[in-house]
Amino acid sequence: MDDVAWGALALALTLLSGGWAWVSHRRRGLRPAVRWSGIALLPIAAYLTHTLRLLGRIATAVSDWAVGFVWNPFVWVGLVMAVLGVVLIGVSTRLPGGRRDAVAEGAPVPQVKGRKGRAAPDLGLGEDLDDIQAILRKHGIS
């Protein structure tokens, strides 16, 4: 659309909103009339700041995307693959197997001898954490 068409659209929207402001004033009073007067100024402000043209471009881009989304078979194949991927991820959480199941079934947990002769569970963090384990034991946390 050219500049004249955008201006005509903005003027028409402003006049319609202004007319509705006048009707609101006659029917409901001053508060709705002032509100509609403010709304009536928005289309002409959008035209003068070129925001109306921007909104038109956005609407055109979204509609072109939507038409391409609906009529493009590759998009539907992509959607099917996305749904299948999500379903497979969900199914994998329900399948048996893996490390958690071995621990839940009572598989032996490796033990390391503690400082006072007690067996402490090996957390797999290495020998560098002996000091931290000693501090935790000192405070009664094991």
N, CA, C and O of each residue as an XYZ file, in Angstrom:
568
protein
N       0.850     -1.173      0.000
C       0.000      0.000      0.000
C       0.895      1.235      0.000
O       1.982      1.236      0.578
N       0.425      2.261     -0.645
C       1.198      3.490     -0.679
C       0.815      4.399      0.490
O      -0.056      4.073      1.297
N       1.477      5.523      0.554
C       1.307      6.440      1.680
C      -0.105      7.015      1.761
O      -0.625      7.242      2.853
N      -0.721      7.250      0.608
C      -2.080      7.810      0.590
C      -3.080      6.802      1.158
O      -3.997      7.178      1.887
N      -2.904      5.528      0.825
C      -3.814      4.506      1.325
C      -3.695      4.362      2.843
O      -4.702      4.234      3.541
N      -2.459      4.384      3.350
C      -2.269      4.302      4.807
C      -2.888      5.513      5.501
O      -3.490      5.386      6.567
N      -2.735      6.685      4.889
C      -3.326      7.892      5.453
C      -4.843      7.830      5.469
O      -5.475      8.239      6.444
N      -5.431      7.318      4.390
C      -6.885      7.183      4.330
C      -7.385      6.197      5.375
O      -8.408      6.430      6.019
N      -6.658      5.091      5.543
C      -7.042      4.109      6.563
C      -6.964      4.723      7.958
O      -7.873      4.543      8.768
N      -5.894      5.437      8.236
C      -5.733      6.060      9.554
C      -6.819      7.098      9.800
O      -7.370      7.176     10.898
N      -7.128      7.898      8.777
C      -8.163      8.919      8.924
C      -9.536      8.284      9.144
O     -10.322      8.758      9.964
N      -9.816      7.216      8.410
C     -11.100      6.532      8.580
C     -11.232      5.941      9.978
O     -12.286      6.057     10.605
N     -10.182      5.316     10.464
C     -10.225      4.740     11.813
C     -10.362      5.830     12.872
O     -11.070      5.652     13.863
N      -9.691      6.946     12.666
C      -9.786      8.062     13.609
C     -11.197      8.639     13.624
O     -11.743      8.915     14.692
N     -11.789      8.824     12.445
C     -13.146      9.370     12.378
C     -14.180      8.419     12.980
O     -15.100      8.853     13.672
N     -14.023      7.115     12.713
C     -14.956      6.147     13.304
C     -14.842      6.129     14.829
O     -15.852      6.118     15.532
N     -13.621      6.127     15.328
C     -13.434      6.130     16.785
C     -13.926      7.436     17.399
O     -14.498      7.433     18.490
N     -13.707      8.552     16.704
C     -14.212      9.836     17.194
C     -15.730      9.868     17.224
O     -16.324     10.397     18.165
N     -16.363      9.305     16.199
C     -17.827      9.204     16.192
C     -18.329      8.354     17.341
O     -19.336      8.676     17.971
N     -17.630      7.275     17.611
C     -18.026      6.415     18.725
C     -17.820      7.135     20.066
O     -18.572      6.906     21.013
N     -16.822      7.989     20.146
C     -16.606      8.788     21.357
C     -17.795      9.720     21.586
O     -18.250      9.879     22.719
N     -18.298     10.334     20.516
C     -19.438     11.221     20.635
C     -20.683     10.443     21.080
O     -21.437     10.904     21.936
N     -20.890      9.255     20.488
C     -22.032      8.411     20.873
C     -21.888      7.981     22.329
O     -22.874      7.969     23.066
N     -20.682      7.630     22.753
C     -20.458      7.224     24.143
C     -20.743      8.374     25.102
O     -21.265      8.162     26.197
N     -20.399      9.595     24.688
C     -20.668     10.752     25.538
C     -22.174     10.958     25.706
O     -22.641     11.274     26.801
N     -22.918     10.784     24.641
C     -24.373     10.965     24.705
C     -25.037      9.865     25.535
O     -26.009     10.129     26.243
N     -24.519      8.631     25.455
C     -25.168      7.500     26.127
C     -24.667      7.280     27.556
O     -25.466      7.028     28.458
N     -23.365      7.372     27.766
C     -22.797      6.946     29.048
C     -22.121      8.039     29.838
O     -21.895      7.858     31.035
N     -21.793      9.135     29.252
C     -21.183     10.211     30.025
C     -19.786     10.559     29.562
O     -19.341     10.164     28.485
N     -19.115     11.308     30.407
C     -17.833     11.895     30.038
C     -16.680     10.886     30.044
O     -15.833     10.911     29.151
N     -16.643     10.008     31.035
C     -15.508      9.077     31.160
C     -15.328      8.201     29.914
O     -14.215      8.147     29.390
N     -16.350      7.521     29.418
C     -16.150      6.724     28.192
C     -15.832      7.589     26.973
O     -15.101      7.154     26.084
N     -16.374      8.813     26.920
C     -16.093      9.690     25.789
C     -14.629     10.089     25.761
O     -14.016     10.131     24.694
N     -14.066     10.378     26.916
C     -12.646     10.738     26.967
C     -11.789      9.531     26.596
O     -10.784      9.672     25.899
N     -12.183      8.348     27.062
C     -11.432      7.130     26.731
C     -11.454      6.895     25.220
O     -10.411      6.618     24.627
N     -12.614      7.000     24.594
C     -12.717      6.784     23.156
C     -12.036      7.901     22.366
O     -11.559      7.665     21.255
N     -11.984      9.082     22.906
C     -11.243     10.159     22.242
C      -9.755      9.832     22.207
O      -9.082     10.083     21.208
N      -9.249      9.277     23.290
C      -7.848      8.841     23.315
C      -7.606      7.727     22.316
O      -6.584      7.708     21.631
N      -8.546      6.797     22.236
C      -8.416      5.702     21.268
C      -8.478      6.247     19.847
O      -7.798      5.738     18.956
N      -9.287      7.277     19.628
C      -9.424      7.862     18.293
C      -8.123      8.496     17.817
O      -7.892      8.572     16.610
N      -7.286      8.942     18.707
C      -6.020      9.555     18.316
C      -4.943      8.535     17.930
O      -3.971      8.888     17.261
N      -5.108      7.288     18.342
C      -4.072      6.281     18.107
C      -3.845      5.963     16.629
O      -2.685      5.870     16.227
N      -4.887      5.787     15.781
C      -4.596      5.476     14.373
C      -3.829      6.577     13.648
O      -2.911      6.284     12.883
N      -4.190      7.831     13.876
C      -3.473      8.912     13.197
C      -2.052      9.040     13.741
O      -1.130      9.386     13.003
N      -1.877      8.761     15.038
C      -0.525      8.756     15.610
C       0.302      7.621     15.020
O       1.488      7.793     14.739
N      -0.322      6.461     14.831
C       0.388      5.333     14.227
C       0.781      5.648     12.783
O       1.849      5.239     12.327
N      -0.073      6.368     12.069
C       0.262      6.765     10.698
C       1.427      7.743     10.683
O       2.359      7.591      9.893
N       1.379      8.730     11.540
C       2.414      9.761     11.537
C       3.776      9.231     11.984
O       4.810      9.759     11.574
N       3.784      8.205     12.810
C       5.052      7.616     13.266
C       5.463      6.407     12.424
O       6.441      5.733     12.749
N       4.732      6.131     11.357
C       4.964      4.995     10.452
C       4.780      3.653     11.141
O       5.236      2.628     10.633
N       4.127      3.646     12.274
C       3.855      2.397     12.983
C       2.738      1.623     12.294
O       2.727      0.392     12.338
N       1.817      2.307     11.669
C       0.725      1.648     10.958
C       1.281      0.808      9.810
O       0.832     -0.315      9.580
N       2.255      1.354      9.095
C       2.891      0.604      8.007
C       3.652     -0.602      8.572
O       3.649     -1.680      7.979
N       4.298     -0.408      9.717
C       5.016     -1.509     10.356
C       4.046     -2.624     10.751
O       4.325     -3.801     10.523
N       2.927     -2.263     11.333
C       1.925     -3.268     11.712
C       1.391     -3.995     10.482
O       1.119     -5.194     10.531
N       1.242     -3.258      9.375
C       0.816     -3.892      8.128
C       1.839     -4.882      7.617
O       1.482     -5.958      7.138
N       3.118     -4.524      7.716
C       4.172     -5.451      7.282
C       4.213     -6.694      8.162
O       4.400     -7.805      7.666
N       4.041     -6.508      9.453
C       4.037     -7.648     10.374
C       2.859     -8.567     10.069
O       3.013     -9.787     10.030
N       1.686     -7.981      9.853
C       0.503     -8.795      9.537
C       0.696     -9.552      8.229
O       0.301    -10.712      8.120
N       1.299     -8.907      7.241
C       1.567     -9.575      5.966
C       2.564    -10.714      6.148
O       2.381    -11.796      5.590
N       3.603    -10.477      6.916
C       4.614    -11.522      7.133
C       4.022    -12.711      7.880
O       4.307    -13.862      7.549
N       3.200    -12.433      8.885
C       2.591    -13.531      9.648
C       1.621    -14.316      8.773
O       1.588    -15.545      8.834
N       0.841    -13.626      7.969
C      -0.106    -14.346      7.103
C       0.634    -15.152      6.042
O       0.226    -16.274      5.742
N       1.719    -14.613      5.460
C       2.510    -15.389      4.505
C       3.113    -16.625      5.159
O       3.137    -17.704      4.566
N       3.602    -16.458      6.388
C       4.159    -17.602      7.109
C       3.081    -18.649      7.365
O       3.322    -19.845      7.200
N       1.888    -18.201      7.771
C       0.805    -19.141      8.083
C       0.369    -19.898      6.832
O       0.118    -21.102      6.894
N       0.278    -19.209      5.702
C      -0.111    -19.883      4.457
C       0.952    -20.893      4.058
O       0.628    -22.009      3.652
N       2.225    -20.508      4.169
C       3.300    -21.446      3.859
C       3.353    -22.608      4.831
O       3.725    -23.722      4.463
N       2.984    -22.346      6.061
C       2.983    -23.388      7.082
C       1.913    -24.431      6.779
O       2.147    -25.630      6.930
N       0.756    -23.977      6.358
C      -0.364    -24.892      6.127
C      -0.182    -25.682      4.841
O      -0.497    -26.871      4.805
N       0.315    -25.058      3.792
C       0.330    -25.699      2.486
C       1.660    -26.340      2.117
O       1.762    -26.930      1.042
N       2.672    -26.251      2.951
C       3.970    -26.824      2.634
C       4.073    -28.227      3.231
O       3.989    -28.378      4.449
N       4.255    -29.261      2.394
C       4.322    -30.625      2.938
C       5.563    -30.868      3.791
O       5.529    -31.707      4.691
N       6.654    -30.155      3.531
C       7.852    -30.332      4.346
C       7.613    -29.878      5.788
O       8.182    -30.438      6.725
N       6.786    -28.884      5.953
C       6.452    -28.418      7.297
C       5.712    -29.509      8.054
O       5.962    -29.725      9.240
N       4.804    -30.198      7.374
C       4.054    -31.264      8.041
C       4.967    -32.438      8.395
O       4.795    -33.063      9.441
N       5.936    -32.740      7.528
C       6.908    -33.797      7.846
C       7.719    -33.382      9.071
O       7.982    -34.202      9.950
N       8.114    -32.110      9.129
C       8.840    -31.613     10.292
C       8.023    -31.693     11.564
O       8.550    -32.049     12.618
N       6.733    -31.366     11.480
C       5.860    -31.483     12.651
C       5.736    -32.926     13.115
O       5.784    -33.202     14.313
N       5.577    -33.847     12.171
C       5.483    -35.267     12.531
C       6.767    -35.718     13.216
O       6.722    -36.455     14.200
N       7.919    -35.275     12.695
C       9.190    -35.659     13.309
C       9.341    -35.064     14.708
O       9.868    -35.722     15.605
N       8.885    -33.831     14.901
C       8.966    -33.209     16.225
C       8.090    -33.951     17.223
O       8.512    -34.205     18.351
N       6.878    -34.298     16.820
C       5.974    -35.038     17.713
C       6.558    -36.413     18.022
O       6.513    -36.864     19.167
N       7.103    -37.078     17.011
C       7.715    -38.391     17.232
C       8.895    -38.292     18.191
O       9.070    -39.158     19.049
N       9.700    -37.250     18.054
C      10.831    -37.058     18.967
C      10.377    -36.872     20.397
O      10.956    -37.456     21.313
N       9.339    -36.060     20.606
C       8.829    -35.828     21.958
C       8.248    -37.117     22.531
O       8.439    -37.415     23.710
N       7.545    -37.875     21.709
C       6.979    -39.146     22.175
C       8.087    -40.121     22.557
O       7.986    -40.799     23.579
N       9.140    -40.198     21.750
C      10.248    -41.103     22.074
C      10.950    -40.705     23.362
O      11.347    -41.570     24.143
N      11.107    -39.413     23.592
C      11.707    -38.959     24.849
C      10.814    -39.351     26.020
O      11.309    -39.807     27.050
N       9.518    -39.179     25.873
C       8.593    -39.557     26.941
C       8.583    -41.058     27.193
O       8.524    -41.493     28.343
N       8.642    -41.851     26.128
C       8.647    -43.301     26.277
C       9.939    -43.767     26.936
O       9.928    -44.719     27.716
N      11.055    -43.105     26.629
C      12.335    -43.541     27.187
C      12.379    -43.407     28.707
O      13.137    -44.121     29.363
N      11.582    -42.508     29.276
C      11.577    -42.387     30.734
C      10.831    -43.529     31.397
O      11.001    -43.764     32.594
N      10.021    -44.230     30.656
C       9.230    -45.336     31.204
C       9.868    -46.704     30.984
O       9.426    -47.688     31.576
N      10.889    -46.783     30.153
C      11.505    -48.069     29.839
C      12.439    -48.518     30.950
O      13.090    -47.690     31.587
N      12.515    -49.861     31.194
C      13.458    -50.354     32.194
C      14.877    -50.296     31.647
O      15.106    -50.239     30.439
N      15.819    -50.312     32.584
C      17.222    -50.290     32.188
C      17.860    -48.989     32.603
O      17.195    -47.971     32.795
N      19.163    -49.052     32.734
C      19.881    -47.848     33.121
C      20.409    -47.958     34.529
O      20.152    -48.953     35.208
N      21.128    -46.978     34.977
C      21.801    -46.992     36.271
C      20.824    -46.906     37.431
O      21.023    -47.579     38.442
N      19.791    -46.116     37.320
C      18.839    -45.962     38.424
C      18.167    -47.281     38.770
O      17.944    -47.591     39.940
N      17.841    -48.066     37.721
C      17.174    -49.339     37.980
C      18.094    -50.306     38.713
O      17.626    -51.077     39.551
N      19.389    -50.285     38.419
C      20.325    -51.182     39.097
C      20.413    -50.837     40.573
O      20.463    -51.741     41.406
N      20.432    -49.569     40.919
C      20.492    -49.161     42.316
C      19.167    -49.481     43.004
O      19.160    -49.909     44.158
N      18.050    -49.280     42.314
C      16.738    -49.531     42.901
C      16.509    -51.010     43.146
O      15.794    -51.372     44.081
N      17.097    -51.873     42.329
C      16.910    -53.313     42.485
C      17.788    -53.895     43.585
O      17.692    -55.090     43.865
N      18.627    -53.106     44.210
C      19.443    -53.600     45.311
C      20.831    -54.012     44.888
O      21.464    -54.815     45.572
N      21.319    -53.497     43.799
C      22.681    -53.804     43.391
C      23.638    -53.243     44.431
O      23.366    -52.193     45.014
N      24.741    -53.915     44.672
C      25.652    -53.444     45.715
C      26.261    -52.094     45.353
O      26.671    -51.848     44.219
N      26.303    -51.225     46.371
C      26.918    -49.915     46.210
C      28.348    -50.027     46.708
O      28.570    -50.525     47.812
N      29.331    -49.576     45.924
C      30.732    -49.706     46.370
C      30.969    -48.947     47.669
O      30.520    -47.812     47.831
N      31.692    -49.599     48.605
C      31.962    -49.010     49.917
C      33.453    -48.712     50.038
O      34.294    -49.443     49.514
N      33.762    -47.625     50.739
C      35.144    -47.258     51.027
C      35.266    -47.170     52.533
O      34.354    -46.686     53.204
N      36.373    -47.629     53.067
C      36.575    -47.618     54.510
C      36.759    -46.192     54.987
O      37.586    -45.459     54.443
N      36.001    -45.787     55.996
C      36.086    -44.442     56.559
C      37.267    -44.306     57.497
O      38.012    -45.270     57.673
N      37.470    -43.139     58.113
C      38.614    -42.885     58.993
C      38.515    -43.634     60.316
O      39.534    -44.072     60.850
N      37.343    -43.786     60.839
C      37.194    -44.443     62.148
C      36.784    -45.899     61.988
O      36.215    -46.486     62.908
N      37.063    -46.481     60.839
C      36.764    -47.885     60.647
C      35.355    -48.140     60.127
O      35.013    -49.276     59.800
N      34.532    -47.088     60.047
C      33.176    -47.283     59.514
C      33.233    -47.312     58.002
O      34.105    -46.694     57.392
N      32.316    -48.017     57.410
C      32.236    -48.065     55.956
C      31.450    -46.848     55.474
O      30.295    -46.654     55.852
N      32.074    -46.049     54.655
C      31.415    -44.869     54.097
C      31.137    -45.123     52.617
O      31.967    -45.718     51.931
N      30.017    -44.695     52.131
C      29.724    -44.937     50.714
C      30.658    -44.123     49.814
O      30.977    -42.966     50.087
N      31.077    -44.773     48.741
C      31.932    -44.081     47.779
C      31.037    -43.261     46.866
O      30.206    -43.799     46.134
N      31.222    -41.956     46.925
C      30.404    -41.071     46.107
C      30.997    -40.874     44.720
O      30.409    -40.180     43.890
N      32.138    -41.465     44.462
C      32.752    -41.347     43.157
C      33.348    -39.972     42.914
O      33.502    -39.553     41.767
N      33.686    -39.266     43.992
C      34.199    -37.914     43.851
C      35.714    -37.848     43.984
O      36.295    -36.776     43.811
N      36.358    -38.949     44.281
C      37.808    -38.960     44.370
C      38.291    -38.834     45.798
O      37.499    -38.665     46.726
N      39.621    -38.920     45.966
C      40.218    -38.888     47.297
C      40.410    -37.470     47.821
O      40.751    -37.304     48.992
N      40.211    -36.465     47.018
C      40.431    -35.080     47.422
C      39.386    -34.589     48.407
O      39.552    -33.528     49.010
N      38.342    -35.328     48.573
C      37.242    -34.857     49.416
C      37.266    -35.463     50.817
O      36.264    -35.398     51.529
N      38.391    -36.051     51.225
C      38.478    -36.642     52.564
C      38.287    -35.592     53.646
O      37.653    -35.860     54.667
N      38.830    -34.398     53.432
C      38.685    -33.331     54.431
C      37.231    -32.906     54.570
O      36.748    -32.659     55.675
N      36.551    -32.823     53.461
C      35.132    -32.431     53.507
C      34.319    -33.495     54.218
O      33.431    -33.174     55.008
N      34.611    -34.757     53.948
C      33.900    -35.835     54.635
C      34.174    -35.812     56.129
O      33.284    -36.100     56.930
N      35.397    -35.472     56.509
C      35.732    -35.407     57.934
C      34.953    -34.270     58.610
O      34.464    -34.433     59.727
N      34.841    -33.140     57.946
C      34.070    -32.020     58.515
C      32.607    -32.388     58.647
O      31.969    -32.073     59.651
N      32.080    -33.048     57.642
C      30.671    -33.452     57.721
C      30.429    -34.450     58.852
O      29.420    -34.366     59.553
N      31.374    -35.412     59.033
C      31.233    -36.359     60.122
C      31.348    -35.682     61.475
O      30.678    -36.088     62.424
N      32.189    -34.650     61.582
C      32.378    -33.921     62.829
C      31.068    -33.262     63.265
O      30.780    -33.152     64.457
N      30.279    -32.826     62.276
C      28.992    -32.204     62.582
C      27.840    -33.183     62.569
O      26.682    -32.771     62.648
N      28.124    -34.445     62.472
C      27.085    -35.457     62.553
C      26.358    -35.705     61.237
O      25.282    -36.303     61.230
N      26.913    -35.270     60.161
C      26.303    -35.475     58.843
C      27.131    -36.524     58.128
O      28.337    -36.360     57.947
N      26.475    -37.606     57.723
C      27.241    -38.631     57.025
C      26.654    -38.956     55.698
O      27.183    -39.804     54.980
